[in-house]
Amino acid sequence: MKPLFLILILLAAQLLTNGQSWKGLRPISSVRSDVEQTLGHSSRVIAESIRYDSSDAIVFVLYADGKCDRSTDIEWNLREGTVVAINVVPKDYVSPGSLGYDLTQFVKSKGPKDLPNVWWYINDKEGVFITIDETSTFGSDAISRLMLVPHSSERHLQCPEDKRGQPLSNP
């Protein structure tokens, strides 16, 4: 009975993190209806992202607009409503390990000069960026921000600068 219980725990943990996802939501694979099913409807637009308030986090989701036409931002050759980035700000203590992240697989770099206790952990290959503020009220190892972006292997879906302003070619 114990081995079955352990297997179920491991499977549940995998479903919760699933590599580069949060609550089953993943850049490039998820669409707006997936986000709304998980987090509810929101029309709060903040700097091109939609803000969602869940019981355990404030979540900002950036969606593709279906066009390669913004001249200052990185655009994605994706159908309108496809999730491009997920930015999670936990409301309570969350450690990287509790989400299945091993920080030894990340590059650690110092945060902004004006925030000496902030560290960035970056796994560019997986598209995972973690911010830890050592002075957080939740603890020195608590995630203050988790950002998920497309994997490095999905970067071919970015709109080339010379194609901006043109319709989608192959979403």
N, C-alpha and C positions, 0 to 999 in steps of 0.2 A: 504494500500500500504506500509506503514512504517513497519508493522510486517513482511511482506514478504521480504523486503529489509534487515532487521535485521537478519532474518533466513539465507538469502543468504550470508551475511557477516560472520556469525558464521560458516556456512558450508565451506566457502572458507578458513577461519582460520584453521579449522580442517584439511582440505586437505593439507594446507601448512605445518603444523606441524605433524599431525597424530601421536601424541605421540612421538615415538622414530624414526622419519624419518626426512630426510632433502630433500626437493624438491621431495618428493615421494620415495626417495631411503632409503632402510632400510637394516641393516645387516641381514644375513641369508635368507631374502626374495628376495632381489635384486640380479641380476647377471650382468656381465660385459656389456651385450648389453643394459640393462636398464640404466646403468651409461652413456654409450656412447650416447644413445638417448637423455639423459638429458644434458650432459656436453660436448659432442663431443668426438672425438677420441684423445687419447694421448698415446705416447710411452715413456714418460719421467719417468723412474724408479728411485725412490729415496728411499733407504733403504727398499727394498721389496714392497713399495707402488707405485702406479701409481699417478702422479701429473696431475691434471686437472686445467686449469685456466678458470674461468667463469667471467662474468662481475662484479659479486658481491663478489666473494670469490676465494681463492686458496683452492683446495680440494685434499686431499690425500686419496686414497682408497686402502685398503688391500684386496686382493682376496685369497680365498682358492686355494691351488695348487692341490687338489685331492689326497694328500698323507699324511700319518701320519709319516713323516720321518725327520723333523727337530729336532735335539736333544736339542737345546737351546731355542726355542720359543714355545709358546702354539700353537698347531695345532688343526685344526677342521676337523671332519669327514664329509666333505661336498664335493660336486662335484666341480671340477676345474672351476674357474671363478665366484664362489658364493662370494658375498660381505661379508667380515668378520668384517671390521671396516671402518668408515668414519670419517675423521678428517678435519674439516672445519675451515679455517682462514678467517674471514670476511675482506673485503677491506674497508668497511664503518661501521658506527655505527649500531650495532644490539644489542638490549637489550634482556635479557632472556624472558621477558614478550611478546615481539613482536613475539617470536617463540612459545609462549604458555607454557613456563616453569615457574613454581611457585617455586622460590628458597627456600621457606619454606619446600618443599618436598625433599630437598637435604641436605646432610651433608656438612658443610662448614669446610674446613681445610686450614691451611696456606700453601702457596706455598714454593718453595725453599728458603733456608735461605739467599741466595745472591740476592733474588728478594723480598724485604719486602712488596711490595705493590701488590703482586700477591696472589689471593685466588682461591682455587679449590672448586667447588661445585659438589658433587658426588651423583648420584642416582643409586646405584649399581643394584637395583632391575630392573630398566628400562634400564640400560646400557647407561646412559647419564652422560657425564662428561663435565663440563663447566669451563673454565678458565677466570677469570676477573682480569685485571691489572688496578688498581685504578689510575695509572698515564698515561693511554692511552690517546692519542690525541683525541679519539672519546668520552671520558667521563669516569667517574669513575665507571659506571655501564655497560660499553660496554663489550660484549663478545670478548675476544681475540682469543679464540679457543673453538670449540665445537667438542667433540668426541662421536661418537655413536658406541657401541659395542653390541654384543648379550645380550639379557635379561638374568637375573640370571636363569630363567626357561629354557633357551636354553643351559646352560652350559653342559648338558649331551651330547652335540654334540662335545665336546672337545675330542681329542684323548688322551686316557690314556697313561701315560709314558711308560708302558710296551707293548703298541701296536705300538709305533712309528716304522716306517720302514716297516709296513705291509700294504697291500692293503686295500681299504675301505671295511667296513663290511656291513653297511646299511645306505647309504647316504640319 
